[in-house]
Structures are given as C-alpha cells and as structure tokens.
Amino acid sequence: MGKLALVRIDNRMIHGQVASGWIGKCNAGKIVVIDTATAENEMMRDILSLAVPPGIEFSVYTNEEGTAAYKNDQFGPESVMLIFKSIQTAYDCYKEGIDFEELQIGGTGVRKDAKVLEGPITVTENEVRMLDELKADGVEVYLQQTVQSKSTKWS
C-alpha cells in the first residue's frame, strides 16, 4: 500500500516548484493528479507528463477514478504526492473516502469573487466553509506556496 507523502492543492498542478522542490522534500516516488477535466483531456495529460521528473511515476485520474484507485490500494506501493487542482475537488474526494491528515494549499489562482489570502492563494466563501469543515474533521490545513516559504496554518 502506498503512503500519501504530500497532499497539495495547486491549480497549476505540476510545474517547476512541484517537480524540483516538493518531490524531493516529501520523497515521493509517484505523482497523482486528480482533476476530472485534466484526466479527460489527452493534450493536458501529455503536457503535465513532460514536467514530471525522470524516475517518478505519474497518473492522472478523474475524481471518481482517483477515489476508486485510492480505495483499492492507495495508488500502489510508492510514496505519493497527491495533487488536486481545486479546493472543491480535494473536499469532494475526501468526503468520498480519500483519507488525508494534512492538506497543503499551494495555489488556487487569482479569481473573481475570491478573497486573496497570500500570493496566488485565494478562497471563496464556499471554499472557506469546506476548509473549515476539513479542519473540524481533524485535517491539518495550511498554506505554503514553495518549499522555501513558511507555512501558515488555516485558522
């Protein structure tokens, strides 16, 4: 069974900071992205795969496929960096059975009707409710864009 080494929300999914910083820090042997739109877009899957460091396994799932894969064998024997594109997807997958104890928010992008928390991390009122619920459920939620930046606990 695999182990979730890092569970992260990042609207850019896999990019330089993820590939060079977070993979090494969490010592993951596999990156799993859960985002239905990305999983259903062959070109996006191909583009993401180009950013994956050599020697690291990579999978992209729809929400339903990702939840099923986790319930089956926790994404296999490797230590896993799990990336959700959005707070909504992370929340939905948690509610459907992907059990994580920590949730790192690295970037949600600047969006209309969303409050800026820091840098590219913004939240809507509905997302605040979801994150509060996860925290109340015992999930340690924190903001941290880069390996070098300090983390800020969700309060």
C-alpha positions as CSV (number, residue, x, y, z in Angstrom):
1,M,0.0,0.0,0.0
2,G,1.2,3.5,-0.8
3,K,1.6,6.4,1.6
4,L,0.4,9.9,1.0
5,A,3.7,11.8,1.4
6,L,2.1,15.2,0.5
7,V,-1.4,16.2,-0.4
8,R,-1.5,19.6,-2.2
9,I,-3.9,21.9,-3.9
10,D,-2.2,23.6,-6.8
11,N,-4.2,25.0,-9.8
12,R,-1.1,24.7,-12.0
13,M,-0.8,21.0,-10.9
14,I,2.8,20.1,-12.0
15,H,5.3,22.9,-12.6
16,G,8.9,23.7,-11.7
17,Q,8.3,24.2,-7.9
18,V,6.5,20.9,-7.7
19,A,8.9,19.0,-9.8
20,S,12.1,20.3,-8.3
21,G,11.1,21.3,-4.8
22,W,8.2,19.3,-3.3
23,I,9.0,15.9,-4.8
24,G,12.4,15.9,-3.2
25,K,11.2,17.3,0.1
26,C,8.4,14.7,0.5
27,N,10.5,11.9,-1.1
28,A,7.6,10.8,-3.3
29,G,8.1,8.2,-6.0
30,K,4.8,8.9,-7.7
31,I,2.7,12.0,-8.5
32,V,-1.0,11.5,-8.7
33,V,-3.2,14.3,-10.1
34,I,-6.9,14.2,-9.5
35,D,-8.9,16.5,-11.7
36,T,-11.7,15.3,-14.0
37,A,-11.2,17.9,-16.7
38,T,-7.5,17.2,-16.9
39,A,-8.0,13.5,-16.9
40,E,-10.4,13.8,-19.8
41,N,-8.0,16.0,-21.9
42,E,-5.3,14.0,-23.6
43,M,-3.3,17.1,-24.5
44,M,-3.2,18.4,-20.9
45,R,-2.2,14.9,-19.6
46,D,0.7,14.9,-22.1
47,I,1.8,18.4,-21.1
48,L,1.8,17.6,-17.4
49,S,3.7,14.4,-18.0
50,L,6.5,16.5,-19.6
51,A,7.0,18.3,-16.2
52,V,7.4,15.0,-14.2
53,P,11.0,14.4,-13.2
54,P,12.7,11.3,-14.6
55,G,12.1,8.2,-12.4
56,I,8.9,9.4,-10.9
57,E,5.7,7.6,-11.7
58,F,2.7,9.7,-12.8
59,S,-1.0,9.2,-13.0
60,V,-4.0,11.5,-13.7
61,Y,-7.5,10.5,-12.6
62,T,-11.0,11.8,-12.7
63,N,-12.5,12.4,-9.3
64,E,-14.3,9.0,-9.4
65,E,-11.3,7.1,-10.8
66,G,-8.9,8.6,-8.2
67,T,-11.2,7.8,-5.3
68,A,-11.6,4.2,-6.6
69,A,-7.8,3.8,-7.0
70,Y,-7.1,5.1,-3.5
71,K,-9.7,2.8,-2.0
72,N,-8.2,-0.2,-4.0
73,D,-4.6,0.1,-2.9
74,Q,-3.8,3.8,-2.0
75,F,-2.3,4.3,-5.5
76,G,0.1,1.4,-5.3
77,P,3.3,0.7,-3.4
78,E,5.1,4.1,-4.0
79,S,5.1,7.1,-1.7
80,V,2.7,9.5,-3.3
81,M,2.4,13.2,-3.8
82,L,-1.3,13.8,-4.4
83,I,-2.3,17.0,-6.2
84,F,-5.8,18.4,-6.6
85,K,-6.4,21.3,-8.9
86,S,-9.0,22.8,-6.7
87,I,-10.3,23.0,-3.1
88,Q,-13.6,21.7,-4.3
89,T,-12.0,18.5,-5.7
90,A,-10.0,17.9,-2.6
91,Y,-13.1,18.3,-0.5
92,D,-15.2,16.1,-2.6
93,C,-12.5,13.3,-2.8
94,Y,-12.0,13.5,1.0
95,K,-15.8,13.1,1.5
96,E,-15.8,10.1,-0.9
97,G,-13.0,8.3,1.0
98,I,-9.5,9.6,0.2
99,D,-8.3,9.8,3.8
100,F,-5.6,12.5,4.3
101,E,-4.4,14.0,7.5
102,E,-2.8,17.2,6.1
103,L,-3.7,19.4,3.2
104,Q,-1.3,21.9,1.7
105,I,-2.7,24.8,-0.3
106,G,-0.1,26.0,-2.7
107,G,-2.1,27.9,-5.3
108,T,-5.6,28.4,-6.3
109,G,-5.1,31.3,-8.7
110,V,-6.5,34.8,-8.6
111,R,-10.2,34.6,-9.2
112,K,-13.2,36.9,-9.3
113,D,-15.2,36.8,-6.1
114,A,-12.4,35.2,-4.2
115,K,-10.5,36.8,-1.3
116,V,-6.7,36.9,-1.5
117,L,-5.1,35.1,1.4
118,E,-1.5,35.3,0.2
119,G,0.1,35.5,-3.3
120,P,-1.8,33.2,-5.7
121,I,-3.9,31.7,-2.9
122,T,-7.5,32.9,-3.0
123,V,-10.7,31.4,-1.5
124,T,-14.4,31.9,-2.0
125,E,-16.9,31.9,0.9
126,N,-17.9,28.3,-0.1
127,E,-14.2,27.2,-0.1
128,V,-13.7,28.7,3.4
129,R,-16.7,26.6,4.6
130,M,-15.1,23.5,3.0
131,L,-11.7,24.1,4.6
132,D,-13.3,24.9,7.9
133,E,-15.1,21.5,7.7
134,L,-12.0,19.6,6.8
135,K,-10.2,21.3,9.8
136,A,-13.0,20.4,12.1
137,D,-12.7,16.8,10.8
138,G,-9.1,16.8,12.0
139,V,-7.3,17.6,8.7
140,E,-4.4,20.0,9.3
141,V,-4.9,22.6,6.5
142,Y,-2.1,25.0,5.8
143,L,-0.9,27.5,3.1
144,Q,2.5,27.1,1.6
145,Q,3.4,28.1,-1.9
146,T,7.0,27.0,-2.1
147,V,9.4,24.7,-0.2
148,Q,11.3,27.9,0.9
149,S,8.2,29.8,2.1
150,K,6.9,29.5,5.6
151,S,3.7,27.6,6.1
152,T,0.6,29.4,7.5
153,K,-2.0,27.3,9.4
154,W,-5.6,27.6,8.4
155,S,-7.4,29.2,11.2
